[in-house]
Amino acid sequence: MIDAMIEGLLHIDPLTLGLMSIAVVFSTIIAVIPGLGGIFALVLVMPFTLTLDNPIMAVAILVSITAVTGNGDSVTGILFGVPGSPTGLATVFDGYPMAQNGEAGRAIGAALTAAAVGGVIGGIVLAVLIPVVRPLVLLIGPAEFTVLIATALVFVSTIGGGDTLRSLMAGASGLAVSLVGQEPSTAALRYTGESLYLFGGIRLVPLMIGLFAVAEMIKLTQQSGSIANIEPGEAVDPRKGMKRGVLDVFRYWRATLESSLTGLGIGIVPGMGGDVASLLAYSRVSRFAKEKERFGKGAVEGVIASDAAQNSKSGGAFVPTLAFGVPGSASMAIMLSAFASLGFFPGEAMLTTDLDIFWLVVWALIIANLMATGLILAVVKPLAQLTFVKTSLLVPPILVISVYGSFASTNHVGDILTVAAAGLIGYAMMALGYSRTTFVIGFVLGAPLERQFLLTQRLYGWSFIERPGVQIILAIFALSILIPLVRRVIRRREGAVDLPTATPRSEEVE
Amino acid sequence: MGESQGRIDTQKLAMTLAVTLIAGVMLWQAGDFPDRVALFPIAITTIILVLGIADLLRILRPAVMPGAAARAVSTDGMAQEAGAPRATSMAGAIAWFLGLIIPTLLVGFLIAVPVYMALSLRLQGKHSWRTVAISVVAVWSVIYFIFVGLLNLPLYDGLLL
């Protein structure tokens, strides 16, 4: 274990560190621009990382992007009341009032430092959890994996918010799309028609870029003006009071620590995104605070809670992804697929023969978080200027890079058609309440689920249901679905008002 | 917006219908696969069919069941967001996107990218020629010098050239 830890750190040589820095800068710029978010940065960068000669560098870059997507979006939330993504929403509750009270710098300092601390705690706990999780992973066989993957997909669809029926349809549709191409064990062709391009199946990279990046650009094309929608002269100087905000994170260490652990716990659960983590942490801190009336009016603890949870969530999200190969979000699904393309397979291999890669992920999480915070604190004022750029100036170059990136990964014109189709479908899904997140998770899990299912059938037939491990997983799944349902029924009978769930949670949630 | 009786959300109906029909076709085609190869597709497409039919019934319920109110929905699904002024309609936004894809397929990135960017920035964004020129050169430089020159990534030449 110690050897693997050191080896993982040594993988981050100066060149890799340099590339991680560029990735952090890029991710931060994307995070500052509302509507784009972390998954956007991930899908844009992924095709280029897959062409690198050194797969270790690619892993470090991708992890760096995932780790810091929450850092930049607090800036626009605090300065303009517009979060960069839904995960930054809770930061706005107290961050924006702080800015209006002339404490923008303090809020930004607190947000970024809390994000760094949360991210570091997330990385450390991920490292600590693995020796605990490892024996469990080694006990899990194909039957248990089959049920684990299937229940995770259903779980994400049902608890993720939004229309459950359509989320389930989206997840199942993702599984169906993954069937296109050659069946893994027999090489029989399925749903390929006469197309040689489809023999290899639908490619992940153009699919992701279309669903997330292109769909968002089509939506942004419809808007006019800039993101901030105020004149640059009206903006507050974000640098004043920053040092006090940095110290606040350690002054309110209890809020920082508790929120980081909340974010971690949420990250481990599939389907719970960053917005849930930050909102829960905020709710918790505000509920147990001595001066509750300050919250919502500029309480720095509120900003700290939201950002610490947002970033520690990434560490938690890597636990099921790396240990079990079960992603709980769209970005983890993309990470999983990228890892497989690079030759690293989560699950038993990641925790035994590729333990150094696991540790690389941990170190990259920690280092990227620290780099991002330092970067944003240094350049927060020019970074905030990005929000004054008109959307009509941003969209064309981003679309061009997106389409080009789709093509560059395999040099096949079919990828341009795929990204176009996926972009239009992704836009329709956004507009009509179909979850792109569950679609992507279904797509990524399709091949491993089928493989495990067929192996299970060969080994046990349908009697695999009787295996103790399978029954435990099904019981946990049933309880996790039934308990919230029963609670909701009880609350309805008591006359409590249900929170609206009609609006689908944005797929920007990670 | 408001609610009206008997109104069906036609966009959601079309989407669910399309998904259900495609699943039906996939299920039908799975009948030609060998048994082992067909097992998983049959399971998944059957699930989609069941879910799709349930969703269709839910969408059609206002028209079928008297007294059931349905929420009237704007034809522009994304137009519900408050705050941001509208520059382009949904059809226009999609048309601009296809204005990049189709020329790229026909004449390749070398020609399509600068033309698309110039037209988009000038006609849709109403930016000055100076801004257009700087943006086109900047993006083109990134693609050509960094991706093609430095990373040796290819450029697509188009079907016609």
Chai-1 contact restraints between the chains, C-beta under 6 A:
chainA,res_idxA,chainB,res_idxB,connection_type,confidence,min_distance_angstrom,max_distance_angstrom,comment,restraint_id
A,L165,B,D55,contact,1.0,0.0,6.0,A-B,restraint_1
A,L168,B,L51,contact,1.0,0.0,6.0,A-B,restraint_2
A,M169,B,L51,contact,1.0,0.0,6.0,A-B,restraint_3
A,A172,B,I44,contact,1.0,0.0,6.0,A-B,restraint_4
A,A172,B,I47,contact,1.0,0.0,6.0,A-B,restraint_5
A,A172,B,I48,contact,1.0,0.0,6.0,A-B,restraint_6
A,L175,B,I44,contact,1.0,0.0,6.0,A-B,restraint_7
A,A176,B,I44,contact,1.0,0.0,6.0,A-B,restraint_8
A,L179,B,P41,contact,1.0,0.0,6.0,A-B,restraint_9
A,E183,B,V37,contact,1.0,0.0,6.0,A-B,restraint_10
A,T186,B,V37,contact,1.0,0.0,6.0,A-B,restraint_11
A,A188,B,V37,contact,1.0,0.0,6.0,A-B,restraint_12
A,I218,B,A93,contact,1.0,0.0,6.0,A-B,restraint_13
A,I218,B,F97,contact,1.0,0.0,6.0,A-B,restraint_14
A,K219,B,M78,contact,1.0,0.0,6.0,A-B,restraint_15
A,T221,B,T88,contact,1.0,0.0,6.0,A-B,restraint_16
A,T221,B,A93,contact,1.0,0.0,6.0,A-B,restraint_17
A,T221,B,W96,contact,1.0,0.0,6.0,A-B,restraint_18
A,Q222,B,R86,contact,1.0,0.0,6.0,A-B,restraint_19
A,Q222,B,T88,contact,1.0,0.0,6.0,A-B,restraint_20
A,Q222,B,A93,contact,1.0,0.0,6.0,A-B,restraint_21
A,Q223,B,A84,contact,1.0,0.0,6.0,A-B,restraint_22
A,S224,B,P85,contact,1.0,0.0,6.0,A-B,restraint_23
A,S224,B,A87,contact,1.0,0.0,6.0,A-B,restraint_24
A,S392,B,G125,contact,1.0,0.0,6.0,A-B,restraint_25
A,P396,B,M117,contact,1.0,0.0,6.0,A-B,restraint_26
A,P396,B,S120,contact,1.0,0.0,6.0,A-B,restraint_27
A,P396,B,L121,contact,1.0,0.0,6.0,A-B,restraint_28
A,P397,B,V139,contact,1.0,0.0,6.0,A-B,restraint_29
A,L399,B,L100,contact,1.0,0.0,6.0,A-B,restraint_30
A,V400,B,V113,contact,1.0,0.0,6.0,A-B,restraint_31
A,V400,B,V139,contact,1.0,0.0,6.0,A-B,restraint_32
A,F407,B,Y156,contact,1.0,0.0,6.0,A-B,restraint_33
A,A408,B,L153,contact,1.0,0.0,6.0,A-B,restraint_34
A,N411,B,P154,contact,1.0,0.0,6.0,A-B,restraint_35
A,A420,B,I101,contact,1.0,0.0,6.0,A-B,restraint_36
A,A431,B,G77,contact,1.0,0.0,6.0,A-B,restraint_37
A,A431,B,M78,contact,1.0,0.0,6.0,A-B,restraint_38
A,L432,B,Q11,contact,1.0,0.0,6.0,A-B,restraint_39
A,L432,B,K12,contact,1.0,0.0,6.0,A-B,restraint_40
A,L432,B,M15,contact,1.0,0.0,6.0,A-B,restraint_41
A,L432,B,G77,contact,1.0,0.0,6.0,A-B,restraint_42
A,E450,B,F40,contact,1.0,0.0,6.0,A-B,restraint_43
